[in-house]
Each structure stands twice: as C-alpha cells, then as structure tokens.
C-alpha cells in the first residue's frame, strides 16, 4: 500500500518519509540514542522545514494555477475531500505564519547582538521548524489516510 502511495502521490510520500526520519534522528540525538551532537539534529529540522516551506509554496502556487486553468467551481474545488482541504489550509497558513514570525524576529532583533544571540536564533528557528514539520506531517498523514480509505470503497 505504501509503495502505491509513493507512486500516486510522490511529493506527499517523500515529505512524510523525510519528516519522520528527521524527527526520529533529531529526537534520538537529543536523548543520546543516536551518537551525533544535538545540534546536528536540530540543524536538520531547520533545513528540512525551510525546504518543506518552499515545497508548500510551490504546491499552493501550482494549485492556484490549476484552479484558474480549469472550469470547476470554487465550492467543488474546496470540498473535494474536505479533510484534505482543511489540512492543506492548516499547512499553508502554518507556513505563512512561521515565515512572518521569522521575518518579525529578525527585524526586531537588537542590533548589537547580546551574548548568546546565536542560541536565541537557533532556538526560535527550531521552534518554527517544528511548527512547519507538524503541519506538513498532519497533511501528509491525512492524505495517506484518505488514500487508504479510497481503496476500501
């Protein structure tokens, strides 16, 4: 079933796999299960969340283009599978809020950086990254759930 999901929805399947691997790796690094420095796992969270944010923006732009290009009504487009539409909105809003919060954080950060400033930046980046990963994880799991239930009908 998982390989069929990978073939039919490769972007969602790759996002799901990457999120699970990075979160397990980062958690293992923090708790000492994986023999790597804690910072490596936290840095991977940041890098993956930035990559996923770009993918989410690209998906939304492509979906907007497809909506404009087709003749379907807005109501039919939004109520396709309502759970997936809702989780897509959660993911897109989460990415937008995280991006805005990061820009606000950088804009209001004091000019002479206080001692330990890099720790503040790393901390906020990891927290914002976890929000992006959480939203994407909810979406990919709901897509997989709907995909599995579509086969049973």
ABEGO torsion letter per residue (X at the ends): XAAAAAAABAAAAAAAAAAAAAAAAAAAAAAGABBBBAAAAAAAAAAAAAAAAAAAAAAAAAAAAAAAABABBAAAAAABBAAAAAAAAAAAAAAAAAAAAAAAAAAABBABBBBGAAAAAAAAAAAAAAAAAAAAAAAAAAAAAAAAAAAAX
